[in-house]
Amino acid sequence: MVRGRAVRRERTPPTAYGHRPRTDPRRIEESLKDAAPVPFWLDDVPGPVPHPPLAGAHETDLLIVGGGFCGLWTAIIAKERDPQREVVLIEAVRTGWAASGRNGGFVEASLTHGEENGALHFSRERDVLARLATENFTALRDTIARYGIDAEWEETGMLTVATEPHQVPGLRDAARDGGGDYLEGEALDAYASSPVYRAGLLTRDEHAYVHPAKLAFGLARVAEKLGVRIHEHTRATGLRAPRSGRVEVTTPDGVIRARRVALATNVFPSLLPALRLFTVPVYDYVLMTEPLSAEQLAAIGWTGRHGIADSSREFHYYRKTADDRILWGGYDAVYHRGRRVRPSQDQRRETFERLADHFFLTFPPLDGVRFTHAWGGAIDMSTQLVAFHGAAKNGRVAYSAGYTGLGLGATRFGAEVMLDLLEGRDTERTRLRMSRRLPVPIPPEPFAFPLIQLIRRAVARSDRNGGKDGLLLRLAGLFGVGFDS
């Protein structure tokens, strides 16, 4: 059996994936026909009892706008730092309904989207960022355990695979630098076997997996127990900060006056108009399989609990759930013209068919497997591919945004930065470049759409061209602009 897999690996075409499907279209259609158009995580567990909307005039010490991971972490840490502080959190829809409830559930310690991106944007702070990342990851894990949040936390390692020849040296170099164990042949087959795999890098530390909805709902319960007032279906429509008095945040049915305000709206338009060009909503799409049997998982050699991702710029990420489904996402990073977040954009048949094609190309023994869920969601992408943080209105308003798909772990760090800034603390976190300087802005429409499509095509060409960037990507890199799927 191992010999047979080796033969298939040698037959792998120079480009493992492409935009032209190689799986029988009827097989793809059959696999997707019963997929529910909702995030698996939010469909898997009942949501908490709705929190009442807020109407009328109210005052508070700290107002948090946004009920995703970033806002919830800010609420919890704010009460842990000062239990007497009055904290109100408002959410436009439901806590955890957006990116926090529909991501892949990958928790990385990294705050810089990997060492290469960190070296590009934060070369002088790499050691400090690495230490702070470890501290944040540890604190996140400890908080989940301390409050007894059933988030299905697993620290089971990460397998990064090369699907193209030019990606192999990078994995070998990473292993040589202490970044994990380099795997080929039978050693790789012991962790996962595929005709598109050429090599792998197994990293055991600082990678974890969670059930995102369970984590979001658990954080909301903890925040309430600590005394945070949560109000859902309360959309912030404006922000005013007079020189004297409190900051005023308006809603359709009232106004909230707060001594300090933390903006955790991420992909949604900021209440600070000057920040709206520093993120753009890029949609990511995901498939979830039906539960797989032990025999099916053994057929692809994936009997462990580690997650997997490939090394391309247009990359796939995949992991197992508690009941042995496979979550399969990534590759396409789609910007919809208009820079808006719309429910209608959560579904994209073209991408779902492409993902299904790539799934069956990766794991041929899983012929006949069906997908039970197919969904998408918007990621707040910044040009530096990691979050930025800061303060405005004489330090009375703080913001954190631009997580670019790395938010599950890094939002806790962003919460700490915002609170440091609002409390006037001078800390290692507030002295970081990502807390003092904004990334390169992304032009408004009508320029954004053609520019992003141009860069996406350049990224795809780079993957097809042995990882060699063309002139456009080289120029973008010089100006600190990145794009990733």
N, C-alpha and C positions, 0 to 999 in steps of 0.2 A: 504493500500500500504506500509506504514512504517512497519507494522507487517510482511508482506511478505519479505521485505528486511532483516529484522532481522533474519528470518528463514534461508535465504540463507547464511547470514554471519555465522551462527552456523554450516552450512554444509561445510564451507571452509576447504579444506584439510590442514594438518599441514604445508605443503609447498605450497604457493600460485602459484608460477611459477616454471617451470623446463625446462629442455632441450628437453623433449619429448612433442610434440604438443598435445593439447587436443581438439583443434578446428578441425572440419571437413576439411581435406586438400582441398576439392573442394571449400569450402567457402573462405579459405585463397587465393587460386589461383584466384578466381573471384575478390576478393578485390584488388589484386595487378596487375591485367592484364593490366590496362591502366595507371599505375603509370609512370610518366616521370622520366628518370634517371638524373635529374638535381635538384639543390637546389631550393626549392620553392621561397625563398627570391630573388634570382638572376633572377628567371623567372618571378617574379611578377612585377618588375619595370624595365624600360629601363635603361641601364647603361649610364654613362656620355660619352660625346664625348671623344674618345681615346686621351691620351696625347702622344706626339711624343717621339720616342726613342732618346737616347742621343748618339752621336757619336763624335769622336775626343777627343781633350784634353781640359779639363775645370778645373777651380779653384773655390772654394767656402769656406765660413767660416765653415759651418756645412753641412755634407753629412749624410743623413739618408738612410739606406739600408732596404727596406721593406715597402710596401704600405698597410699594414693591420692596425688594430686599433692602435697598439703600435707605428708604424711609423708615422701615421697621427696625433696622440695626441702629439708626440714629436715635429712634425713640427709646430703645432699650438701653443703649449706652448712656444717653442723657439722664435717664432715671437712675442708672447705676452710679453715675458720677455725683448726682445730687438728687436724692429721693424726694426732697421738698419742692423741686422745680415742677411747675405746672406745665404739662406737655399735651398738646393737641395735635393729632395727625388727621389730615383730610385726604380722601382718595376720590377721584372722579367716578370710578366704577366700583370695583370690589378689590379688596386687598389680594395681591398675588395674581390678578387676572391677566396681566400683560406679560412682559418678558420673564418675570419671576415665576410664572406658572407654566411656561411653555418651552423652556430651554432643555438642554440635554442632561442636566444634572451633573455636569463635570465640575469638580471643585479643584482649582489649581492654586498653589501658593503664589505663583508668579504674579507680580504687579505690572509687568512690562510686556506681556504677550510673548514671552520667550527671551532667551539671552541675546539673540541676534537683533531683535527690535529694541531691546534695552540698550544694547551697545550703540545703536544708531542714534537714539534720542537722549539717553541718560548716561553716557559713558563715564562721566566723573562721579556718578552716584551709584555705580553698580553694586559695590559691596554693601552700602547702606541699604539699598533697596532689597537686596537678597536677604539681609538680616531682618528687616522690617516685614518682608513677605512671610518669612518663617514664623515670626512672632504673631502675625495676624492669622495665619493658618492654624497655629496652635490655639490661639484665643477663640477662634471660631469653633473648633472642635470641642474645646473645653466648655464653652457656653452651651452648646447643644446638649452635652452630657449633664452639665450642672442643672439645667432646667428640665431635663427629662424629655426633650423634644424627640418624638419618633420620626426622624427624617430618613431612616434607612441608610444611615451613614456607613460607608465601606471604604477602607483604605486598602485597595487591592492592586495598586500599581497601574501603569500605563504602557501599552505597547505601541510604539511609533514604527510604522512600516514604510519601506521604500517600495514604490510601485514602478519606478523608472530607474534606469541604470545610473543616471547622474545623481540620484539621491543617496546612493549607497555610501560614497565616501563621507558625506556629512554625518551619517549615523555612526560610521566607524570612528570618525574624529571625535564625536561627542562622547562615545564610550571611552576613548583614550584619555579624554579630559575629565573622566570621572562622572559622566552624565548618565551612566546606566550600563547594562550588559548588552554587548553586540551579539546578534543572533543570525545564523544562516542555516540553511538546510534542515537537518533533523532537529537541531536545537530550536529553530524557529517553529517548525511544525509542532513541537510540543506545546506551544502557546496558541497557535492558530495556523491553519494551512490554507493557502489560496494560490491559484495559478497566477495571480497578479503580484504576489509578494516576492521580492528579491532579497530583502534583508530586514532586520528589525532591531529596535533598541528598546529594552525593557527598563523602565524607570520605576522603582519601588516606593520612593519617598515623595511626600508632599503632593500626592494625587488622591483624591477621594471622589465618591459618588453619593448622591442623595436623591431622594424623591422631592423634586422642587416644590410641588404644591404642599406636601406635608411640612416641609421646612417653612414655607411662607405662612401657612396657617398656624404652625407652632410658634413662630416668632410673634405673630399677632396676639396669640393667647398670652404669651409671656409679657408683652408690652402692656396689655390690659391689666394683668395681675400686678404689675409694678405701678399702676395708676395712670397710664396713658389713656386719654380719651380719643377713641377712633371713630371717625365719621365717614361713611361711604356715601357714594352718589352725591358728593359735594365737590363740584368742580371749581377750582380757582380760576377766575377770569381776569384778574388784574392785580397789580402790586403798586403801592404808593408808599414812599418813605419820606415824609416831611422831616425837615431838619430837627424839629423838636417833637417829642412824643413818640408814639409807637409806629411800627411798620403796619400798614393796612393792606390786607389781602381780601379782595372782594370775591364773592360767590354769587350765583344767580339769585340767592335768597337772603343775602346778608353780607356782613363784613366781620373779619376777625382782626383784632388789633393785638400785635405781639411785640414783646421786647426784642426778640430775635426770630429769624425765619430761616429754615433750612429747605432748600429746593432740591428734591429728589425725584424730579420728573423725567430725567434721562432722555428717552427718545422723543418725548412730547415737547412741543414748543415751550421754551423757557419763559417764565414771567419776567425775565430780564431780556428785553428785545436785543440788546447788544450781543447776547450769547447765541442767538439762533442760527448763525452761520458756522458755528464750530462743531455741529454734529449734523448727520444726515441719516434718515431712516433707511436702512438696508435690510431687506427681508431674507430670512433664513427659513428653510423648509425641512420637515422631518417626517419620516415614516416609522411606524411601530408594528412589528410582526405579532402574530398570534404567539402564545406560549409554545416554546420548542421542547421536544423531548430530549432526554439524555442521549439517545441514539443519534438524533439530528445534530446535536452539538459535538458529539464525538466524531461525527463524519467530517466536520470542518476543523477538528482539533482544538476547538475553543471550549475547553472544559473548566478553565479558571474563571475568576470573577473580574479580571482586569478589563479596562476599556482599551479601545484601539482607535488610532487615527493614522491617516497616511501623510506623506511628507510634501505633497504638492501644494502650490499656492492656492489652487482650487481643490480643497481637501475634503475628505469625508471623515466624520467622527461617528463612532458607534460603541455601544455598551449594552450590558444586560440589565434587565429589571429584576426585581425580587422573584418574579414568577417565570424567569428565563425567556422573556421576550427579548428581541433585539431592537433597540432604537438605532435608526440609520438616518443620518442627516448630513447637511453641509453641501459642499461642491458649488451649487448655485448661490450667489449673493446678488440679490435682485433689487435694484433701485427703481421704484415706480415713479414715473414723471409726476412732478408736482410737490415733492417733498412732504407728503402727508401720510399719516397713519390711518388706514381705513380697514374696517372689518372685511370688506370684499377682497382685500389683498392677502388675506390669510390663506386663501386657496389658490393654487396655481398648477393646473393639470399637467402642463408641459414639464415642470420641475418634478412633480411626483412620478411621472413616467420615466424621466431620466434617472431619478434615484432608484427606482425599481430595477431598471436595466442594469445599473452599476452594482446593485445588491446581488443579482443573479450572476453577473460576470465575476464578482468576487467570491461567491460561495455557490458554485454549480450544484453541489449535493443537496442544496435546499430548494431544489425544483419543486414547485407545488405549494410552497409556503405562501400564506396570505397575509396581507397587512390589515390590521384592525382599525388603525387611526392614521390620518394624514393631515398635517396642519402646518401653519407657518406663523411667523411673528416678526416684528420689527426690532432691529438691533440699532442702538445709537452709536454709529461709527464716527470716529474722529480720525483725522489724517495722521495722527501719531499712533493709532491703533490701541491706545490705552486711555484711561480716564484722565480728566483734568479737574482740578479743584480750585476754589478761590472764594473771595469775599467781595461784596459790593455794598453800597449805601453806608459808607463809614463803618464797615465791619458788622453791620446789623443783619445782613443777608449773606448766607453762604450757599454755595452750589457745588455739585459733583455730578459729572456727566461724561459721556463718551467712552463707555466701557468696552464697546466693540466685541461683544461676545465673551468677555472675561469677567462678567459681573458677579457670578455666584460667590466667589471668595472675596474679590476686590471691593465689593460694595461695603463690606464691613470696615475696610480700611478707609474708604471715602467718608463713611459716617464719622470716624474718629477725626479725620482732617477737618470736616465741617465744624464739628463741635470745638476743636482746638481753636479754629479761626473765630468762631462766635464768642468764645470765652476769652479771647485775646491772648491765648497762650503762644509762646515762641517755642516750637518743638521741632524735632527732626522731621516730622511729617510736614509741618508748615514751611520748612525751609527747602523742601524738595522742588526741583524744577517743575514737576507736574502740578505743584500747588502754587507756583508763582508766575508761570507763563502759560498763555493759551496756545493751543496748536495752530497750525496754518488753517485759516478758514476755508470753507467750501463755498464756491460762488453760488449766488441765488439762481433760481430759474429766470430765463430759459437756458442759462449756461450750464447748470449743474447736470442735467440729464445727458446731453451729448458728451460732456467731459467724462462723466463716470462710465458711460458705455465705451468710450475710447480707452480708458484705463483698464476696464474689464477685459476687453479684447487683447490688450497688451499683456495682461497677466496670463491669459489662456495661451498666447503665443509663446510666452516664456516657458510655461510648462511643456509645451510641445517641442521647444528648441533647447532641450537639455538644461533648463533652468537659467539660460542666458537672457538677461534683460535687454530689451531693445532700448533705443534712444529715449523714448518717452518715459519709461520707468526709471532709467538712470537719471534723467533730469528731475523727475519727481522726487527721487531719493535725495538729490542734492538740496532740495527745498524742504526736506523733512515730511514728504507726503507719502503715505503708504496705502495699499488696498489689499485686502485679504478676503477669502471666502469663509 
